[in-house]
């Protein structure tokens, strides 16, 4: 029997990446320092890239799964 995909773990990871990106943006705007802007932009890009990879993994698993815990369309909306 094939292992079932735990989509909810992926959703949690994506929510954490979103939180981290929002927190970084908030911190950057509250304490703006143009000298560290390049470093902050690189960090934001890393967060975004990691979240994109997680979203792609969820999508790949979704395409292989026959039965999903919630509707496919709803999963796609969440990622």
C-alpha positions in Angstrom: 0.0 0.0 0.0 1.3 3.4 -0.9 2.2 5.9 1.8 -0.3 8.7 2.1 0.9 12.2 1.7 0.4 14.5 4.8 -0.5 17.7 3.0 -1.1 19.4 6.3 2.6 19.2 7.3 3.3 21.0 4.0 0.7 23.6 4.7 2.3 24.2 8.1 5.7 24.6 6.6 4.3 27.1 4.0 2.6 29.1 6.8 5.9 29.2 8.7 7.8 30.5 5.6 5.1 33.1 5.1 5.4 34.2 8.7 9.2 34.4 8.5 9.0 36.5 5.4 6.4 38.8 6.9 8.5 39.1 10.1 11.6 39.9 8.1 9.8 42.6 6.1 8.3 44.1 9.3 11.7 44.1 11.0 13.3 45.7 7.9 10.7 48.4 7.7 10.7 49.2 11.4 14.5 49.4 11.6 15.5 50.3 8.1 19.3 50.3 7.4 20.3 50.7 3.8 23.7 49.2 4.6 22.2 45.8 5.4 19.5 45.9 2.7 21.4 43.6 0.3 21.8 41.0 3.1 18.1 41.3 3.9 17.1 40.9 0.3 19.2 37.8 0.0 17.6 36.3 3.1 14.1 37.2 1.8 14.9 35.5 -1.5 16.1 32.4 0.3 12.9 32.2 2.3 10.8 32.6 -0.9 12.9 30.0 -2.8 12.5 27.5 0.0 8.8 28.1 0.2 8.5 27.7 -3.6 10.3 24.3 -3.4 7.9 23.1 -0.7 5.0 24.2 -2.9 6.4 22.3 -5.8 6.8 19.2 -3.7 3.2 19.4 -2.6 2.1 19.8 -6.2 4.1 16.8 -7.4 2.7 14.6 -4.6 -0.8 15.9 -5.4 -0.5 14.8 -9.1 0.4 11.3 -8.0 -2.2 10.9 -5.3 -5.5 9.2 -6.3 -7.5 10.1 -3.2 -6.8 13.3 -1.2 -8.0 14.3 2.2 -9.6 17.5 0.8 -10.4 18.6 -2.7 -7.5 19.0 -5.1 -8.7 22.5 -6.0 -8.7 23.5 -2.3 -5.1 22.2 -1.9 -4.0 24.2 -4.9 -5.6 27.3 -3.4 -3.8 26.8 -0.1 -0.4 26.5 -1.8 
